[in-house]
Amino acid sequence: MAFDLQKFYTRLDAHYAALNIPATEQFLLQSRQAALQAGEPELVRDGCPACAPPAGPNGALVAVCNELACFYRGLSRWQESLEQFTTAQQEFEQYYQTATPQYATVLLNKAGTYRYMGQPQQALELFEKAQGILARCPDTAPGVLAGLANNTGLALLDLGRPQQAIEQFLAALPIVQADPAMIVEQGSTWNNLAAAYDRLGDAENTAKALDRAVEILSKLDCGHNPHYPAALNMRGVHAYRAGRYADALQDFEQALQITAMVYGENIEYAAGCDNCAAACRALQQTAKAEAYAARAAAIRERLGAV
């Protein structure tokens, strides 16, 4: 029986909307097994006829592994994320399908995991490899190009190159603004710009970009989408540096609540606890600050990120 990808994505969206992490993982694992058993080839082989197996890659398996890997990345389960991306990669590689936008997209997503792991140079290398592939694919979807620019910018920002990061984010902005369906990406791009301007010490442009990011992302999914906490945290940092500690704490705590609902207590949640602790100290709320700091430390220890 062929694997129904449309039904898979519909059910996955419903699981994410329910904010039930264990049930979502179980669904993804069951879907991966079903995709393996279906073995439905959805792509045409273009490699060496003498070397490649007769069928094409299992597109359903690639799709499910990609989603499962992104799911694990959101939970800060890095190695499991990398394993799923590697499975998707190998599905293309065994059929010599490494010059396709689909393969480049897997590289893009895998690079994102390396960036979250604190390995921006390794992430940047994968982003550049993906860029080389996509440059030879004129029909690449705009969303993929925007994702490439945004994620490359974030890796550059991690490497302390904010001006180059801004160039990438500004390249992504007209792409995401041209398509109403990319409203989430639009909000995220503004937030990325805010982070880069902040790194340069450009308070005016930081504030403008933050206002746009929060305005856009707060309206999506009743503010429960996974990108909104990043904008709230960035706005909180900006308020903290301006000495508006109560405003900062309000943003940090709201971001923490949404992160917990969407991903549970992951590495971003730990960072959010640190932010809350800093704001509480500034407000002389010592006991509350210590509680947040202890929670952050416990989460990092559980995740092996001490």
Disulfide bonds with the S-S distance in Angstrom:
none
